[in-house]
Amino acid sequence: MPEISRFYGIIITMYYEYGRHQHPHFHARHGRYKASFTISPPALLAGAMPRRQQNLILAWAELHQEELLENWQRIKKEQLLSKIDGLK
């Protein structure tokens, strides 16, 4: 999965599963936790994440919503994804 951002031990990735109708989303990993999040509006879609990390991910997604949507369009066209700054 192409990594697009990393912050506070959280790894953000994005990929498109062909043949499935999907809403724009991204994936996050932190330790043994994995979850998917919708982009617009940012929300937990599936999986589990500790509350603190989930709040960081949602805040990050809110700040970078436009960039996430641009990457979603790129991935559907099989183009390279852009890196997105993490939280500082």
PyMOL Python script that loads the backbone (N, CA, C, O; Angstrom):
from pymol import cmd

cmd.read_pdbstr("""\
ATOM      1  N   MET A   1       0.838  -1.177   0.000  1.00  0.00           N
ATOM      2  CA  MET A   1       0.000   0.000   0.000  1.00  0.00           C
ATOM      3  C   MET A   1       0.886   1.245   0.000  1.00  0.00           C
ATOM      4  O   MET A   1       1.798   1.359   0.819  1.00  0.00           O
ATOM      5  N   PRO A   2       0.627   2.148  -0.889  1.00  0.00           N
ATOM      6  CA  PRO A   2       1.437   3.376  -0.929  1.00  0.00           C
ATOM      7  C   PRO A   2       1.231   4.240   0.317  1.00  0.00           C
ATOM      8  O   PRO A   2       0.108   4.618   0.650  1.00  0.00           O
ATOM      9  N   GLU A   3       2.331   4.541   0.989  1.00  0.00           N
ATOM     10  CA  GLU A   3       2.297   5.400   2.172  1.00  0.00           C
ATOM     11  C   GLU A   3       2.231   6.851   1.724  1.00  0.00           C
ATOM     12  O   GLU A   3       3.018   7.285   0.882  1.00  0.00           O
ATOM     13  N   ILE A   4       1.287   7.603   2.290  1.00  0.00           N
ATOM     14  CA  ILE A   4       1.179   9.017   1.921  1.00  0.00           C
ATOM     15  C   ILE A   4       1.534   9.952   3.065  1.00  0.00           C
ATOM     16  O   ILE A   4       1.813  11.129   2.837  1.00  0.00           O
ATOM     17  N   SER A   5       1.526   9.437   4.311  1.00  0.00           N
ATOM     18  CA  SER A   5       1.893  10.284   5.433  1.00  0.00           C
ATOM     19  C   SER A   5       2.264   9.422   6.632  1.00  0.00           C
ATOM     20  O   SER A   5       1.904   8.248   6.720  1.00  0.00           O
ATOM     21  N   ARG A   6       3.005  10.050   7.561  1.00  0.00           N
ATOM     22  CA  ARG A   6       3.412   9.363   8.791  1.00  0.00           C
ATOM     23  C   ARG A   6       3.579  10.426   9.874  1.00  0.00           C
ATOM     24  O   ARG A   6       4.245  11.439   9.662  1.00  0.00           O
ATOM     25  N   PHE A   7       2.975  10.188  11.025  1.00  0.00           N
ATOM     26  CA  PHE A   7       3.101  11.115  12.148  1.00  0.00           C
ATOM     27  C   PHE A   7       2.730  10.402  13.444  1.00  0.00           C
ATOM     28  O   PHE A   7       1.792   9.604  13.480  1.00  0.00           O
ATOM     29  N   TYR A   8       3.473  10.697  14.503  1.00  0.00           N
ATOM     30  CA  TYR A   8       3.223  10.150  15.840  1.00  0.00           C
ATOM     31  C   TYR A   8       3.026   8.630  15.837  1.00  0.00           C
ATOM     32  O   TYR A   8       2.178   8.111  16.563  1.00  0.00           O
ATOM     33  N   GLY A   9       3.805   7.924  15.024  1.00  0.00           N
ATOM     34  CA  GLY A   9       3.701   6.467  14.963  1.00  0.00           C
ATOM     35  C   GLY A   9       2.530   5.957  14.151  1.00  0.00           C
ATOM     36  O   GLY A   9       2.275   4.753  14.127  1.00  0.00           O
ATOM     37  N   ILE A  10       1.818   6.841  13.492  1.00  0.00           N
ATOM     38  CA  ILE A  10       0.663   6.486  12.662  1.00  0.00           C
ATOM     39  C   ILE A  10       1.110   6.507  11.208  1.00  0.00           C
ATOM     40  O   ILE A  10       1.749   7.460  10.760  1.00  0.00           O
ATOM     41  N   ILE A  11       0.775   5.460  10.479  1.00  0.00           N
ATOM     42  CA  ILE A  11       1.107   5.376   9.050  1.00  0.00           C
ATOM     43  C   ILE A  11      -0.193   5.454   8.258  1.00  0.00           C
ATOM     44  O   ILE A  11      -1.123   4.681   8.489  1.00  0.00           O
ATOM     45  N   ILE A  12      -0.246   6.402   7.320  1.00  0.00           N
ATOM     46  CA  ILE A  12      -1.430   6.600   6.488  1.00  0.00           C
ATOM     47  C   ILE A  12      -1.122   6.076   5.086  1.00  0.00           C
ATOM     48  O   ILE A  12      -0.105   6.432   4.491  1.00  0.00           O
ATOM     49  N   THR A  13      -2.003   5.232   4.567  1.00  0.00           N
ATOM     50  CA  THR A  13      -1.837   4.667   3.227  1.00  0.00           C
ATOM     51  C   THR A  13      -3.139   4.828   2.449  1.00  0.00           C
ATOM     52  O   THR A  13      -4.195   5.124   3.010  1.00  0.00           O
ATOM     53  N   MET A  14      -3.029   4.626   1.152  1.00  0.00           N
ATOM     54  CA  MET A  14      -4.217   4.715   0.300  1.00  0.00           C
ATOM     55  C   MET A  14      -4.045   3.747  -0.858  1.00  0.00           C
ATOM     56  O   MET A  14      -2.977   3.676  -1.467  1.00  0.00           O
ATOM     57  N   TYR A  15      -5.096   3.005  -1.157  1.00  0.00           N
ATOM     58  CA  TYR A  15      -5.106   2.141  -2.328  1.00  0.00           C
ATOM     59  C   TYR A  15      -6.545   1.952  -2.778  1.00  0.00           C
ATOM     60  O   TYR A  15      -7.488   2.174  -2.019  1.00  0.00           O
ATOM     61  N   TYR A  16      -6.691   1.542  -4.016  1.00  0.00           N
ATOM     62  CA  TYR A  16      -8.016   1.375  -4.608  1.00  0.00           C
ATOM     63  C   TYR A  16      -8.205  -0.086  -4.967  1.00  0.00           C
ATOM     64  O   TYR A  16      -7.359  -0.663  -5.648  1.00  0.00           O
ATOM     65  N   GLU A  17      -9.286  -0.692  -4.529  1.00  0.00           N
ATOM     66  CA  GLU A  17      -9.590  -2.078  -4.873  1.00  0.00           C
ATOM     67  C   GLU A  17     -10.475  -2.069  -6.114  1.00  0.00           C
ATOM     68  O   GLU A  17     -11.643  -1.684  -6.060  1.00  0.00           O
ATOM     69  N   TYR A  18      -9.906  -2.495  -7.217  1.00  0.00           N
ATOM     70  CA  TYR A  18     -10.635  -2.465  -8.483  1.00  0.00           C
ATOM     71  C   TYR A  18     -11.807  -3.436  -8.455  1.00  0.00           C
ATOM     72  O   TYR A  18     -11.746  -4.491  -7.824  1.00  0.00           O
ATOM     73  N   GLY A  19     -12.863  -3.062  -9.144  1.00  0.00           N
ATOM     74  CA  GLY A  19     -14.034  -3.903  -9.244  1.00  0.00           C
ATOM     75  C   GLY A  19     -15.029  -3.677  -8.116  1.00  0.00           C
ATOM     76  O   GLY A  19     -16.103  -4.277  -8.110  1.00  0.00           O
ATOM     77  N   ARG A  20     -14.687  -2.821  -7.163  1.00  0.00           N
ATOM     78  CA  ARG A  20     -15.604  -2.529  -6.059  1.00  0.00           C
ATOM     79  C   ARG A  20     -15.965  -1.057  -6.101  1.00  0.00           C
ATOM     80  O   ARG A  20     -15.115  -0.195  -6.327  1.00  0.00           O
ATOM     81  N   HIS A  21     -17.239  -0.788  -5.879  1.00  0.00           N
ATOM     82  CA  HIS A  21     -17.668   0.609  -5.770  1.00  0.00           C
ATOM     83  C   HIS A  21     -17.255   1.077  -4.382  1.00  0.00           C
ATOM     84  O   HIS A  21     -17.684   0.510  -3.377  1.00  0.00           O
ATOM     85  N   GLN A  22     -16.427   2.108  -4.328  1.00  0.00           N
ATOM     86  CA  GLN A  22     -15.914   2.551  -3.044  1.00  0.00           C
ATOM     87  C   GLN A  22     -16.077   4.045  -2.862  1.00  0.00           C
ATOM     88  O   GLN A  22     -15.983   4.821  -3.812  1.00  0.00           O
ATOM     89  N   HIS A  23     -16.319   4.424  -1.637  1.00  0.00           N
ATOM     90  CA  HIS A  23     -16.305   5.833  -1.269  1.00  0.00           C
ATOM     91  C   HIS A  23     -14.852   6.227  -1.035  1.00  0.00           C
ATOM     92  O   HIS A  23     -14.055   5.389  -0.614  1.00  0.00           O
ATOM     93  N   PRO A  24     -14.492   7.468  -1.293  1.00  0.00           N
ATOM     94  CA  PRO A  24     -13.120   7.904  -1.029  1.00  0.00           C
ATOM     95  C   PRO A  24     -12.742   7.659   0.434  1.00  0.00           C
ATOM     96  O   PRO A  24     -13.447   8.083   1.350  1.00  0.00           O
ATOM     97  N   HIS A  25     -11.628   6.976   0.634  1.00  0.00           N
ATOM     98  CA  HIS A  25     -11.196   6.632   1.975  1.00  0.00           C
ATOM     99  C   HIS A  25      -9.684   6.431   2.015  1.00  0.00           C
ATOM    100  O   HIS A  25      -9.025   6.400   0.976  1.00  0.00           O
ATOM    101  N   PHE A  26      -9.149   6.298   3.212  1.00  0.00           N
ATOM    102  CA  PHE A  26      -7.737   5.995   3.389  1.00  0.00           C
ATOM    103  C   PHE A  26      -7.604   5.032   4.567  1.00  0.00           C
ATOM    104  O   PHE A  26      -8.561   4.809   5.307  1.00  0.00           O
ATOM    105  N   HIS A  27      -6.425   4.473   4.731  1.00  0.00           N
ATOM    106  CA  HIS A  27      -6.163   3.487   5.766  1.00  0.00           C
ATOM    107  C   HIS A  27      -5.123   4.031   6.740  1.00  0.00           C
ATOM    108  O   HIS A  27      -4.238   4.796   6.357  1.00  0.00           O
ATOM    109  N   ALA A  28      -5.240   3.628   7.999  1.00  0.00           N
ATOM    110  CA  ALA A  28      -4.279   4.046   9.020  1.00  0.00           C
ATOM    111  C   ALA A  28      -3.860   2.823   9.831  1.00  0.00           C
ATOM    112  O   ALA A  28      -4.663   1.938  10.124  1.00  0.00           O
ATOM    113  N   ARG A  29      -2.568   2.805  10.185  1.00  0.00           N
ATOM    114  CA  ARG A  29      -2.028   1.754  11.051  1.00  0.00           C
ATOM    115  C   ARG A  29      -1.289   2.421  12.207  1.00  0.00           C
ATOM    116  O   ARG A  29      -0.614   3.438  12.043  1.00  0.00           O
ATOM    117  N   HIS A  30      -1.438   1.819  13.364  1.00  0.00           N
ATOM    118  CA  HIS A  30      -0.692   2.268  14.548  1.00  0.00           C
ATOM    119  C   HIS A  30      -0.481   1.024  15.397  1.00  0.00           C
ATOM    120  O   HIS A  30      -1.432   0.488  15.965  1.00  0.00           O
ATOM    121  N   GLY A  31       0.772   0.562  15.485  1.00  0.00           N
ATOM    122  CA  GLY A  31       1.032  -0.671  16.224  1.00  0.00           C
ATOM    123  C   GLY A  31       0.235  -1.812  15.625  1.00  0.00           C
ATOM    124  O   GLY A  31       0.326  -2.083  14.428  1.00  0.00           O
ATOM    125  N   ARG A  32      -0.538  -2.474  16.450  1.00  0.00           N
ATOM    126  CA  ARG A  32      -1.340  -3.609  15.960  1.00  0.00           C
ATOM    127  C   ARG A  32      -2.727  -3.192  15.468  1.00  0.00           C
ATOM    128  O   ARG A  32      -3.510  -4.039  15.037  1.00  0.00           O
ATOM    129  N   TYR A  33      -3.032  -1.909  15.529  1.00  0.00           N
ATOM    130  CA  TYR A  33      -4.348  -1.411  15.127  1.00  0.00           C
ATOM    131  C   TYR A  33      -4.360  -1.020  13.658  1.00  0.00           C
ATOM    132  O   TYR A  33      -3.384  -0.486  13.129  1.00  0.00           O
ATOM    133  N   LYS A  34      -5.490  -1.299  13.009  1.00  0.00           N
ATOM    134  CA  LYS A  34      -5.701  -0.926  11.607  1.00  0.00           C
ATOM    135  C   LYS A  34      -7.130  -0.414  11.471  1.00  0.00           C
ATOM    136  O   LYS A  34      -8.059  -0.963  12.064  1.00  0.00           O
ATOM    137  N   ALA A  35      -7.295   0.650  10.678  1.00  0.00           N
ATOM    138  CA  ALA A  35      -8.635   1.197  10.467  1.00  0.00           C
ATOM    139  C   ALA A  35      -8.690   1.906   9.127  1.00  0.00           C
ATOM    140  O   ALA A  35      -7.669   2.323   8.579  1.00  0.00           O
ATOM    141  N   SER A  36      -9.891   2.032   8.618  1.00  0.00           N
ATOM    142  CA  SER A  36     -10.157   2.802   7.399  1.00  0.00           C
ATOM    143  C   SER A  36     -11.006   4.004   7.783  1.00  0.00           C
ATOM    144  O   SER A  36     -11.841   3.928   8.685  1.00  0.00           O
ATOM    145  N   PHE A  37     -10.780   5.122   7.083  1.00  0.00           N
ATOM    146  CA  PHE A  37     -11.492   6.367   7.363  1.00  0.00           C
ATOM    147  C   PHE A  37     -12.023   6.967   6.073  1.00  0.00           C
ATOM    148  O   PHE A  37     -11.336   6.956   5.052  1.00  0.00           O
ATOM    149  N   THR A  38     -13.234   7.485   6.113  1.00  0.00           N
ATOM    150  CA  THR A  38     -13.754   8.222   4.969  1.00  0.00           C
ATOM    151  C   THR A  38     -13.061   9.581   4.919  1.00  0.00           C
ATOM    152  O   THR A  38     -12.553  10.080   5.923  1.00  0.00           O
ATOM    153  N   ILE A  39     -13.055  10.159   3.726  1.00  0.00           N
ATOM    154  CA  ILE A  39     -12.383  11.445   3.540  1.00  0.00           C
ATOM    155  C   ILE A  39     -13.339  12.612   3.754  1.00  0.00           C
ATOM    156  O   ILE A  39     -12.991  13.602   4.398  1.00  0.00           O
ATOM    157  N   SER A  40     -14.533  12.489   3.214  1.00  0.00           N
ATOM    158  CA  SER A  40     -15.462  13.609   3.280  1.00  0.00           C
ATOM    159  C   SER A  40     -16.846  13.118   3.699  1.00  0.00           C
ATOM    160  O   SER A  40     -17.564  12.531   2.889  1.00  0.00           O
ATOM    161  N   PRO A  41     -17.219  13.348   4.931  1.00  0.00           N
ATOM    162  CA  PRO A  41     -16.451  13.959   6.006  1.00  0.00           C
ATOM    163  C   PRO A  41     -15.519  12.928   6.629  1.00  0.00           C
ATOM    164  O   PRO A  41     -15.777  11.729   6.529  1.00  0.00           O
ATOM    165  N   PRO A  42     -14.442  13.373   7.270  1.00  0.00           N
ATOM    166  CA  PRO A  42     -13.552  12.427   7.924  1.00  0.00           C
ATOM    167  C   PRO A  42     -14.275  11.687   9.055  1.00  0.00           C
ATOM    168  O   PRO A  42     -14.819  12.305   9.970  1.00  0.00           O
ATOM    169  N   ALA A  43     -14.269  10.352   8.973  1.00  0.00           N
ATOM    170  CA  ALA A  43     -14.937   9.532   9.982  1.00  0.00           C
ATOM    171  C   ALA A  43     -14.379   8.116   9.918  1.00  0.00           C
ATOM    172  O   ALA A  43     -13.883   7.682   8.879  1.00  0.00           O
ATOM    173  N   LEU A  44     -14.464   7.401  11.032  1.00  0.00           N
ATOM    174  CA  LEU A  44     -14.057   6.005  11.067  1.00  0.00           C
ATOM    175  C   LEU A  44     -15.006   5.197  10.194  1.00  0.00           C
ATOM    176  O   LEU A  44     -16.224   5.289  10.345  1.00  0.00           O
ATOM    177  N   LEU A  45     -14.462   4.417   9.294  1.00  0.00           N
ATOM    178  CA  LEU A  45     -15.260   3.594   8.383  1.00  0.00           C
ATOM    179  C   LEU A  45     -15.286   2.147   8.854  1.00  0.00           C
ATOM    180  O   LEU A  45     -16.347   1.525   8.903  1.00  0.00           O
ATOM    181  N   ALA A  46     -14.126   1.614   9.198  1.00  0.00           N
ATOM    182  CA  ALA A  46     -14.024   0.214   9.624  1.00  0.00           C
ATOM    183  C   ALA A  46     -12.747   0.034  10.429  1.00  0.00           C
ATOM    184  O   ALA A  46     -11.813   0.828  10.319  1.00  0.00           O
ATOM    185  N   GLY A  47     -12.716  -1.008  11.233  1.00  0.00           N
ATOM    186  CA  GLY A  47     -11.524  -1.313  12.004  1.00  0.00           C
ATOM    187  C   GLY A  47     -11.561  -0.659  13.369  1.00  0.00           C
ATOM    188  O   GLY A  47     -12.605  -0.201  13.834  1.00  0.00           O
ATOM    189  N   ALA A  48     -10.389  -0.624  14.007  1.00  0.00           N
ATOM    190  CA  ALA A  48     -10.292  -0.075  15.353  1.00  0.00           C
ATOM    191  C   ALA A  48      -9.000   0.715  15.489  1.00  0.00           C
ATOM    192  O   ALA A  48      -7.989   0.411  14.855  1.00  0.00           O
ATOM    193  N   MET A  49      -9.063   1.731  16.329  1.00  0.00           N
ATOM    194  CA  MET A  49      -7.906   2.590  16.583  1.00  0.00           C
ATOM    195  C   MET A  49      -8.080   3.168  17.985  1.00  0.00           C
ATOM    196  O   MET A  49      -9.191   3.555  18.348  1.00  0.00           O
ATOM    197  N   PRO A  50      -7.002   3.238  18.789  1.00  0.00           N
ATOM    198  CA  PRO A  50      -7.135   3.878  20.108  1.00  0.00           C
ATOM    199  C   PRO A  50      -7.675   5.300  19.953  1.00  0.00           C
ATOM    200  O   PRO A  50      -7.413   5.974  18.956  1.00  0.00           O
ATOM    201  N   ARG A  51      -8.427   5.738  20.951  1.00  0.00           N
ATOM    202  CA  ARG A  51      -9.113   7.034  20.876  1.00  0.00           C
ATOM    203  C   ARG A  51      -8.168   8.196  20.552  1.00  0.00           C
ATOM    204  O   ARG A  51      -8.477   9.023  19.694  1.00  0.00           O
ATOM    205  N   ARG A  52      -7.025   8.261  21.228  1.00  0.00           N
ATOM    206  CA  ARG A  52      -6.087   9.375  20.999  1.00  0.00           C
ATOM    207  C   ARG A  52      -5.618   9.396  19.549  1.00  0.00           C
ATOM    208  O   ARG A  52      -5.624  10.447  18.909  1.00  0.00           O
ATOM    209  N   GLN A  53      -5.209   8.236  19.028  1.00  0.00           N
ATOM    210  CA  GLN A  53      -4.740   8.170  17.643  1.00  0.00           C
ATOM    211  C   GLN A  53      -5.882   8.433  16.659  1.00  0.00           C
ATOM    212  O   GLN A  53      -5.675   9.080  15.633  1.00  0.00           O
ATOM    213  N   GLN A  54      -7.075   7.940  16.962  1.00  0.00           N
ATOM    214  CA  GLN A  54      -8.214   8.204  16.089  1.00  0.00           C
ATOM    215  C   GLN A  54      -8.481   9.704  16.010  1.00  0.00           C
ATOM    216  O   GLN A  54      -8.742  10.228  14.927  1.00  0.00           O
ATOM    217  N   ASN A  55      -8.421  10.395  17.134  1.00  0.00           N
ATOM    218  CA  ASN A  55      -8.638  11.846  17.128  1.00  0.00           C
ATOM    219  C   ASN A  55      -7.553  12.568  16.336  1.00  0.00           C
ATOM    220  O   ASN A  55      -7.844  13.530  15.625  1.00  0.00           O
ATOM    221  N   LEU A  56      -6.300  12.115  16.452  1.00  0.00           N
ATOM    222  CA  LEU A  56      -5.215  12.715  15.659  1.00  0.00           C
ATOM    223  C   LEU A  56      -5.449  12.500  14.163  1.00  0.00           C
ATOM    224  O   LEU A  56      -5.269  13.416  13.361  1.00  0.00           O
ATOM    225  N   ILE A  57      -5.849  11.291  13.800  1.00  0.00           N
ATOM    226  CA  ILE A  57      -6.093  10.963  12.389  1.00  0.00           C
ATOM    227  C   ILE A  57      -7.231  11.823  11.836  1.00  0.00           C
ATOM    228  O   ILE A  57      -7.124  12.357  10.732  1.00  0.00           O
ATOM    229  N   LEU A  58      -8.307  11.956  12.592  1.00  0.00           N
ATOM    230  CA  LEU A  58      -9.445  12.754  12.127  1.00  0.00           C
ATOM    231  C   LEU A  58      -9.073  14.229  12.002  1.00  0.00           C
ATOM    232  O   LEU A  58      -9.495  14.893  11.055  1.00  0.00           O
ATOM    233  N   ALA A  59      -8.293  14.745  12.941  1.00  0.00           N
ATOM    234  CA  ALA A  59      -7.853  16.138  12.854  1.00  0.00           C
ATOM    235  C   ALA A  59      -6.964  16.335  11.634  1.00  0.00           C
ATOM    236  O   ALA A  59      -7.106  17.325  10.916  1.00  0.00           O
ATOM    237  N   TRP A  60      -6.045  15.399  11.392  1.00  0.00           N
ATOM    238  CA  TRP A  60      -5.163  15.450  10.228  1.00  0.00           C
ATOM    239  C   TRP A  60      -5.987  15.411   8.936  1.00  0.00           C
ATOM    240  O   TRP A  60      -5.749  16.196   8.018  1.00  0.00           O
ATOM    241  N   ALA A  61      -6.948  14.496   8.872  1.00  0.00           N
ATOM    242  CA  ALA A  61      -7.775  14.356   7.664  1.00  0.00           C
ATOM    243  C   ALA A  61      -8.585  15.620   7.398  1.00  0.00           C
ATOM    244  O   ALA A  61      -8.769  16.003   6.243  1.00  0.00           O
ATOM    245  N   GLU A  62      -9.062  16.259   8.437  1.00  0.00           N
ATOM    246  CA  GLU A  62      -9.810  17.517   8.281  1.00  0.00           C
ATOM    247  C   GLU A  62      -8.915  18.589   7.660  1.00  0.00           C
ATOM    248  O   GLU A  62      -9.345  19.329   6.775  1.00  0.00           O
ATOM    249  N   LEU A  63      -7.672  18.666   8.129  1.00  0.00           N
ATOM    250  CA  LEU A  63      -6.725  19.660   7.606  1.00  0.00           C
ATOM    251  C   LEU A  63      -6.313  19.379   6.163  1.00  0.00           C
ATOM    252  O   LEU A  63      -6.016  20.306   5.410  1.00  0.00           O
ATOM    253  N   HIS A  64      -6.296  18.113   5.781  1.00  0.00           N
ATOM    254  CA  HIS A  64      -5.758  17.720   4.472  1.00  0.00           C
ATOM    255  C   HIS A  64      -6.808  17.079   3.561  1.00  0.00           C
ATOM    256  O   HIS A  64      -6.479  16.285   2.680  1.00  0.00           O
ATOM    257  N   GLN A  65      -8.054  17.429   3.782  1.00  0.00           N
ATOM    258  CA  GLN A  65      -9.161  16.829   3.028  1.00  0.00           C
ATOM    259  C   GLN A  65      -8.994  17.013   1.515  1.00  0.00           C
ATOM    260  O   GLN A  65      -9.193  16.069   0.751  1.00  0.00           O
ATOM    261  N   GLU A  66      -8.637  18.200   1.091  1.00  0.00           N
ATOM    262  CA  GLU A  66      -8.490  18.466  -0.352  1.00  0.00           C
ATOM    263  C   GLU A  66      -7.372  17.613  -0.949  1.00  0.00           C
ATOM    264  O   GLU A  66      -7.533  17.044  -2.028  1.00  0.00           O
ATOM    265  N   GLU A  67      -6.248  17.525  -0.253  1.00  0.00           N
ATOM    266  CA  GLU A  67      -5.129  16.723  -0.746  1.00  0.00           C
ATOM    267  C   GLU A  67      -5.493  15.235  -0.787  1.00  0.00           C
ATOM    268  O   GLU A  67      -5.095  14.522  -1.707  1.00  0.00           O
ATOM    269  N   LEU A  68      -6.242  14.777   0.200  1.00  0.00           N
ATOM    270  CA  LEU A  68      -6.686  13.382   0.212  1.00  0.00           C
ATOM    271  C   LEU A  68      -7.600  13.092  -0.979  1.00  0.00           C
ATOM    272  O   LEU A  68      -7.469  12.055  -1.629  1.00  0.00           O
ATOM    273  N   LEU A  69      -8.522  14.006  -1.262  1.00  0.00           N
ATOM    274  CA  LEU A  69      -9.414  13.812  -2.415  1.00  0.00           C
ATOM    275  C   LEU A  69      -8.646  13.840  -3.732  1.00  0.00           C
ATOM    276  O   LEU A  69      -8.968  13.093  -4.656  1.00  0.00           O
ATOM    277  N   GLU A  70      -7.632  14.699  -3.821  1.00  0.00           N
ATOM    278  CA  GLU A  70      -6.793  14.723  -5.027  1.00  0.00           C
ATOM    279  C   GLU A  70      -6.060  13.390  -5.188  1.00  0.00           C
ATOM    280  O   GLU A  70      -5.974  12.860  -6.295  1.00  0.00           O
ATOM    281  N   ASN A  71      -5.537  12.853  -4.096  1.00  0.00           N
ATOM    282  CA  ASN A  71      -4.872  11.549  -4.165  1.00  0.00           C
ATOM    283  C   ASN A  71      -5.857  10.449  -4.547  1.00  0.00           C
ATOM    284  O   ASN A  71      -5.495   9.525  -5.276  1.00  0.00           O
ATOM    285  N   TRP A  72      -7.091  10.536  -4.068  1.00  0.00           N
ATOM    286  CA  TRP A  72      -8.107   9.534  -4.433  1.00  0.00           C
ATOM    287  C   TRP A  72      -8.326   9.546  -5.946  1.00  0.00           C
ATOM    288  O   TRP A  72      -8.439   8.487  -6.564  1.00  0.00           O
ATOM    289  N   GLN A  73      -8.385  10.723  -6.536  1.00  0.00           N
ATOM    290  CA  GLN A  73      -8.547  10.815  -7.988  1.00  0.00           C
ATOM    291  C   GLN A  73      -7.316  10.250  -8.712  1.00  0.00           C
ATOM    292  O   GLN A  73      -7.448   9.578  -9.735  1.00  0.00           O
ATOM    293  N   ARG A  74      -6.135  10.524  -8.180  1.00  0.00           N
ATOM    294  CA  ARG A  74      -4.905   9.986  -8.777  1.00  0.00           C
ATOM    295  C   ARG A  74      -4.888   8.465  -8.750  1.00  0.00           C
ATOM    296  O   ARG A  74      -4.538   7.820  -9.738  1.00  0.00           O
ATOM    297  N   ILE A  75      -5.264   7.906  -7.621  1.00  0.00           N
ATOM    298  CA  ILE A  75      -5.175   6.451  -7.488  1.00  0.00           C
ATOM    299  C   ILE A  75      -6.170   5.758  -8.420  1.00  0.00           C
ATOM    300  O   ILE A  75      -5.878   4.684  -8.947  1.00  0.00           O
ATOM    301  N   LYS A  76      -7.331   6.359  -8.626  1.00  0.00           N
ATOM    302  CA  LYS A  76      -8.307   5.785  -9.562  1.00  0.00           C
ATOM    303  C   LYS A  76      -7.770   5.791 -10.986  1.00  0.00           C
ATOM    304  O   LYS A  76      -8.152   4.946 -11.795  1.00  0.00           O
ATOM    305  N   LYS A  77      -6.889   6.736 -11.299  1.00  0.00           N
ATOM    306  CA  LYS A  77      -6.284   6.838 -12.637  1.00  0.00           C
ATOM    307  C   LYS A  77      -4.939   6.120 -12.703  1.00  0.00           C
ATOM    308  O   LYS A  77      -4.217   6.224 -13.696  1.00  0.00           O
ATOM    309  N   GLU A  78      -4.607   5.387 -11.628  1.00  0.00           N
ATOM    310  CA  GLU A  78      -3.346   4.651 -11.527  1.00  0.00           C
ATOM    311  C   GLU A  78      -2.133   5.566 -11.653  1.00  0.00           C
ATOM    312  O   GLU A  78      -1.135   5.207 -12.278  1.00  0.00           O
ATOM    313  N   GLN A  79      -2.228   6.747 -11.054  1.00  0.00           N
ATOM    314  CA  GLN A  79      -1.122   7.699 -11.030  1.00  0.00           C
ATOM    315  C   GLN A  79      -0.434   7.641  -9.670  1.00  0.00           C
ATOM    316  O   GLN A  79      -0.998   7.146  -8.694  1.00  0.00           O
ATOM    317  N   LEU A  80       0.795   8.157  -9.624  1.00  0.00           N
ATOM    318  CA  LEU A  80       1.516   8.205  -8.361  1.00  0.00           C
ATOM    319  C   LEU A  80       0.818   9.149  -7.389  1.00  0.00           C
ATOM    320  O   LEU A  80       0.250  10.167  -7.785  1.00  0.00           O
ATOM    321  N   LEU A  81       0.873   8.791  -6.118  1.00  0.00           N
ATOM    322  CA  LEU A  81       0.251   9.605  -5.090  1.00  0.00           C
ATOM    323  C   LEU A  81       1.215  10.648  -4.558  1.00  0.00           C
ATOM    324  O   LEU A  81       2.430  10.451  -4.575  1.00  0.00           O
ATOM    325  N   SER A  82       0.678  11.740  -4.094  1.00  0.00           N
ATOM    326  CA  SER A  82       1.473  12.802  -3.483  1.00  0.00           C
ATOM    327  C   SER A  82       1.587  12.547  -1.987  1.00  0.00           C
ATOM    328  O   SER A  82       0.634  12.092  -1.354  1.00  0.00           O
ATOM    329  N   LYS A  83       2.743  12.837  -1.431  1.00  0.00           N
ATOM    330  CA  LYS A  83       2.925  12.769   0.018  1.00  0.00           C
ATOM    331  C   LYS A  83       2.173  13.947   0.649  1.00  0.00           C
ATOM    332  O   LYS A  83       2.057  15.019   0.054  1.00  0.00           O
ATOM    333  N   ILE A  84       1.670  13.724   1.854  1.00  0.00           N
ATOM    334  CA  ILE A  84       0.948  14.755   2.591  1.00  0.00           C
ATOM    335  C   ILE A  84       1.649  14.927   3.938  1.00  0.00           C
ATOM    336  O   ILE A  84       1.958  13.948   4.616  1.00  0.00           O
ATOM    337  N   ASP A  85       1.894  16.171   4.312  1.00  0.00           N
ATOM    338  CA  ASP A  85       2.545  16.459   5.584  1.00  0.00           C
ATOM    339  C   ASP A  85       1.763  15.849   6.748  1.00  0.00           C
ATOM    340  O   ASP A  85       0.533  15.803   6.735  1.00  0.00           O
ATOM    341  N   GLY A  86       2.493  15.392   7.733  1.00  0.00           N
ATOM    342  CA  GLY A  86       1.870  14.881   8.947  1.00  0.00           C
ATOM    343  C   GLY A  86       1.618  16.008   9.936  1.00  0.00           C
ATOM    344  O   GLY A  86       1.897  17.173   9.651  1.00  0.00           O
ATOM    345  N   LEU A  87       1.096  15.656  11.083  1.00  0.00           N
ATOM    346  CA  LEU A  87       0.903  16.634  12.147  1.00  0.00           C
ATOM    347  C   LEU A  87       2.243  16.905  12.817  1.00  0.00           C
ATOM    348  O   LEU A  87       3.085  16.013  12.917  1.00  0.00           O
ATOM    349  N   LYS A  88       2.437  18.126  13.270  1.00  0.00           N
ATOM    350  CA  LYS A  88       3.699  18.483  13.934  1.00  0.00           C
ATOM    351  C   LYS A  88       3.449  18.958  15.331  1.00  0.00           C
ATOM    352  O   LYS A  88       4.391  19.302  16.044  1.00  0.00           O
TER     353      LYS A  88
END
""", "prot")
cmd.dss("prot")
cmd.show_as("cartoon", "prot")
cmd.util.cbc("prot")
cmd.orient("prot")
